[in-house]
């Protein structure tokens, strides 16, 4: 696992699970083999890599994690004393590339605390890349995202963007969207569905922007209906008089 060895006297629980498939899953869940889940989540990913060319200019390549690039995923739910961590790793391109999502539980608040992207720099994937950059490349960043009380789930259909610090003149930008996640699910009983949704601010803003639009459309339709009814009434009145 990715965690330090347990200190003497501390109780450590680790659930490690992996699944192999070439179809990007609708749900990521841990452990795979058990109906009692400690972690459930839905994600869509893509990321940009801006890299230097041999002539000193830069180029940006976009990678989408889908059925054509996805390999498998694994993860673990670890509890060691006061340290509770859930890790989800999504592998791509023959397991040489992967995305790490590390969730932490702090005072009953679950959140994404760290994310990482790893890849292999070569000329086939990054045309005309500076040859001094060939080889394995990984970036990590501490974040504070997808916060929800334990027992609740977090949903955000809008884009959540993580820009990693530039290393070796390479800049990676990770885009996560259509997210629905619940870490630290009560695994003492079978998974029955996501908890109460905590909706991100961007989604709430979109919904609030839609309200006046919907109201305006309804009022416009109502005005049209009243106008048509009025015109029909006038015509009938004229016919009667005639």
Backbone torsions as a table, in degrees:
resi	resn	phi	psi	omega
1	UNK	NA	178.3	-178.8
2	UNK	-95.3	11.0	-170.8
3	UNK	-108.9	153.8	177.9
4	UNK	-63.7	153.7	177.9
5	UNK	-63.7	143.8	-177.9
6	UNK	-65.6	140.7	176.1
7	UNK	-74.2	152.2	-179.7
8	UNK	-60.6	134.3	178.9
9	UNK	92.4	-7.3	178.9
10	UNK	-101.8	142.8	-179.7
11	UNK	-89.3	131.4	-176.1
12	UNK	-126.3	125.0	174.4
13	UNK	-116.3	129.0	177.3
14	UNK	-132.9	122.7	173.8
15	UNK	-109.0	116.4	-179.3
16	UNK	-116.9	136.4	-174.1
17	UNK	-149.9	150.8	176.3
18	UNK	-148.1	156.1	178.9
19	UNK	-140.8	141.3	178.7
20	UNK	-111.0	130.3	-178.5
21	UNK	-167.5	154.1	174.7
22	UNK	-105.2	9.2	178.0
23	UNK	-110.0	124.2	-179.5
24	UNK	-61.8	122.6	-172.4
25	UNK	-72.6	148.0	173.0
26	UNK	-71.1	-33.6	179.6
27	UNK	-132.8	135.4	168.8
28	UNK	-98.1	128.1	-178.6
29	UNK	-141.2	146.5	179.5
30	UNK	-134.9	139.1	-9.5
31	UNK	-75.5	153.8	-174.6
32	UNK	-64.4	-44.0	-168.5
33	UNK	-82.6	-2.5	-174.8
34	UNK	-118.0	143.5	173.7
35	UNK	-73.5	-15.9	178.9
36	UNK	-89.3	101.1	-173.5
37	UNK	-93.0	141.1	171.7
38	UNK	-101.4	-18.4	-178.2
39	UNK	-147.3	134.4	173.6
40	UNK	-138.7	143.6	-179.4
41	UNK	-165.7	151.9	173.0
42	UNK	-123.9	133.2	-178.3
43	UNK	-146.0	153.0	164.7
44	UNK	-128.6	135.8	-174.2
45	UNK	-127.5	146.9	158.8
46	UNK	-152.8	159.4	-179.7
47	UNK	-149.4	148.4	177.7
48	UNK	-101.6	141.4	174.0
49	UNK	-124.2	113.7	176.0
50	UNK	-97.7	120.5	-172.8
51	UNK	-134.5	156.2	-178.7
52	UNK	-83.2	140.0	175.9
53	UNK	-90.7	172.1	-178.7
54	UNK	-61.8	-30.6	-177.7
55	UNK	-87.3	4.5	177.2
56	UNK	94.8	-10.5	176.2
57	UNK	-83.2	178.5	-176.4
58	UNK	-124.0	152.9	176.9
59	UNK	-137.1	147.5	178.7
60	UNK	-117.2	130.6	178.1
61	UNK	-118.1	137.1	179.6
62	UNK	-105.3	135.7	178.0
63	UNK	-122.0	129.3	178.6
64	UNK	-108.2	132.6	176.4
65	UNK	-87.4	104.8	-179.2
66	UNK	-145.8	-165.0	-176.2
67	UNK	-61.1	-26.6	-177.3
68	UNK	-79.9	-19.1	-177.3
69	UNK	-118.4	-22.1	-175.4
70	UNK	-73.0	139.1	177.3
71	UNK	-111.9	-61.8	180.0
72	UNK	-166.4	-176.5	175.2
73	UNK	-146.3	158.1	170.5
74	UNK	-147.8	179.2	-178.8
75	UNK	178.7	179.7	-179.3
76	UNK	-151.1	150.8	173.1
77	UNK	-116.8	112.8	-172.6
78	UNK	-119.9	138.3	174.3
79	UNK	-133.6	119.7	-178.7
80	UNK	-136.2	100.0	-176.6
81	UNK	62.8	-125.3	179.2
82	UNK	-86.8	-4.3	-177.1
83	UNK	-95.8	113.1	179.8
84	UNK	-121.6	120.6	-174.0
85	UNK	-137.1	137.1	172.2
86	UNK	-118.0	132.9	-179.0
87	UNK	-122.6	131.4	174.4
88	UNK	-122.2	127.5	178.9
89	UNK	-122.3	122.4	179.6
90	UNK	-107.3	121.4	-176.0
91	UNK	-98.7	145.8	178.1
92	UNK	-137.7	159.3	169.5
93	UNK	50.2	69.2	175.4
94	UNK	57.8	35.9	176.2
95	UNK	65.1	4.6	177.8
96	UNK	-79.4	-24.1	179.7
97	UNK	-112.5	142.9	176.5
98	UNK	-158.3	161.1	173.6
99	UNK	-118.8	129.9	176.5
100	UNK	-105.6	134.1	170.9
101	UNK	-125.1	121.6	-177.9
102	UNK	-118.6	117.5	-178.5
103	UNK	-102.6	148.5	-179.1
104	UNK	-132.3	148.6	175.9
105	UNK	-111.3	119.7	-178.5
106	UNK	-131.0	111.3	-179.9
107	UNK	53.2	48.2	176.5
108	UNK	68.8	12.8	174.5
109	UNK	-109.3	119.0	178.0
110	UNK	-94.1	141.6	178.9
111	UNK	-159.8	158.3	171.6
112	UNK	-78.3	119.7	-173.8
113	UNK	-104.0	-26.9	-178.2
114	UNK	-152.6	145.6	174.6
115	UNK	-138.3	154.8	-178.7
116	UNK	-147.1	152.5	174.5
117	UNK	-131.1	129.8	178.1
118	UNK	-122.9	146.3	-177.7
119	UNK	-156.4	176.0	175.3
120	UNK	-117.8	124.4	179.0
121	UNK	-88.3	118.4	175.7
122	UNK	-147.9	170.9	-175.5
123	UNK	-75.0	-24.3	-179.1
124	UNK	-68.3	-41.9	-178.0
125	UNK	-87.8	-32.6	-179.2
126	UNK	-121.2	85.4	-175.6
127	UNK	-56.4	134.5	176.4
128	UNK	63.2	22.1	179.1
129	UNK	-65.4	150.2	174.0
130	UNK	-56.8	120.5	-172.8
131	UNK	-64.5	-19.4	178.8
132	UNK	-69.4	-11.3	-178.4
133	UNK	-95.6	-2.1	-178.5
134	UNK	-55.0	140.3	175.9
135	UNK	124.0	-171.4	-179.0
136	UNK	-70.9	143.1	-178.9
137	UNK	-141.9	133.2	-179.2
138	UNK	-143.3	138.8	174.8
139	UNK	-125.6	146.1	179.1
140	UNK	-132.5	154.1	177.6
141	UNK	-153.1	134.5	172.8
142	UNK	-80.7	133.0	-177.0
143	UNK	-136.3	175.7	172.6
144	UNK	-142.3	89.4	-172.7
145	UNK	-132.5	162.4	171.9
146	UNK	59.4	43.1	-176.9
147	UNK	-75.0	134.9	176.7
148	UNK	-157.7	146.6	173.4
149	UNK	-61.5	145.0	177.4
150	UNK	-58.3	131.1	-175.5
151	UNK	103.6	-20.3	174.9
152	UNK	-101.5	164.1	175.9
153	UNK	-114.2	162.4	179.3
154	UNK	-117.5	132.8	179.1
155	UNK	-127.4	137.1	175.1
156	UNK	-155.1	107.3	177.5
157	UNK	-80.2	-23.6	178.6
158	UNK	-70.2	164.7	-179.4
159	UNK	-72.5	134.3	168.5
160	UNK	-113.6	118.2	-171.7
161	UNK	-110.9	130.3	175.2
162	UNK	-116.4	118.4	177.4
163	UNK	-101.2	115.6	-179.9
164	UNK	-80.8	152.2	177.6
165	UNK	-62.1	139.6	179.8
166	UNK	-66.5	129.1	176.8
167	UNK	-132.2	134.2	-179.1
168	UNK	54.3	34.7	179.6
169	UNK	66.1	18.4	176.9
170	UNK	-111.9	131.1	178.1
171	UNK	-119.4	125.8	-179.9
172	UNK	-111.1	133.0	177.4
173	UNK	-124.4	117.4	-178.4
174	UNK	-98.4	131.3	179.0
175	UNK	-115.9	120.2	176.0
176	UNK	-115.6	131.5	178.6
177	UNK	-147.9	171.9	-173.8
178	UNK	49.7	49.3	-177.0
179	UNK	-92.0	133.3	168.4
180	UNK	-143.2	113.2	-170.0
181	UNK	-140.5	144.8	172.8
182	UNK	-141.4	100.6	174.1
183	UNK	-86.1	159.4	177.0
184	UNK	60.3	41.6	174.9
185	UNK	-67.9	147.3	179.5
186	UNK	-69.5	101.4	-175.8
187	UNK	-90.2	17.3	174.2
188	UNK	-78.7	-8.6	179.8
189	UNK	-144.1	158.6	-178.5
190	UNK	-60.1	149.4	177.9
191	UNK	-66.6	127.9	-178.8
192	UNK	-119.4	-0.1	-179.2
193	UNK	137.3	162.0	-179.5
194	UNK	-66.0	151.1	176.0
195	UNK	-76.2	-174.6	179.4
196	UNK	-53.5	133.8	-175.5
197	UNK	-82.0	130.5	167.1
198	UNK	-99.4	114.0	-174.0
199	UNK	-93.5	136.8	-177.8
200	UNK	-68.1	158.6	-175.7
201	UNK	-61.9	-38.4	-178.1
202	UNK	-64.4	-38.8	177.6
203	UNK	-67.1	-41.3	179.1
204	UNK	-63.6	-37.2	178.5
205	UNK	-64.7	-41.5	178.1
206	UNK	-61.8	-43.4	180.0
207	UNK	-63.4	-41.4	-179.2
208	UNK	-67.8	-30.9	177.5
209	UNK	-71.2	-27.7	-179.2
210	UNK	-74.0	-27.8	-175.1
211	UNK	-58.8	-53.1	179.9
212	UNK	-63.2	-30.9	178.1
213	UNK	-65.8	-46.3	179.5
214	UNK	-63.4	-43.9	179.0
215	UNK	-60.8	-43.7	179.0
216	UNK	-61.3	-41.6	178.4
217	UNK	-64.2	-43.1	179.6
218	UNK	-62.0	-42.8	179.1
219	UNK	-64.8	-40.3	179.2
220	UNK	-63.5	-41.8	178.1
221	UNK	-63.8	-41.3	179.8
222	UNK	-62.9	-42.5	178.6
223	UNK	-61.5	-42.8	179.3
224	UNK	-61.7	-44.2	-179.4
225	UNK	-61.5	-45.5	-179.9
226	UNK	-63.2	-42.1	-179.6
227	UNK	-64.0	-44.6	178.7
228	UNK	-62.8	-42.3	179.1
229	UNK	-62.7	-38.8	178.9
230	UNK	-64.6	-45.9	-178.8
231	UNK	-64.1	-41.1	178.3
232	UNK	-64.3	-40.4	179.1
233	UNK	-63.2	-41.9	178.7
234	UNK	-63.5	-41.7	-179.1
235	UNK	-64.0	-43.2	179.6
236	UNK	-63.2	-39.3	-179.6
237	UNK	-62.9	-42.0	178.4
238	UNK	-64.3	-40.8	179.8
239	UNK	-62.2	-40.7	179.7
240	UNK	-64.1	-43.9	179.9
241	UNK	-63.5	-38.2	179.9
242	UNK	-65.9	NA	NA
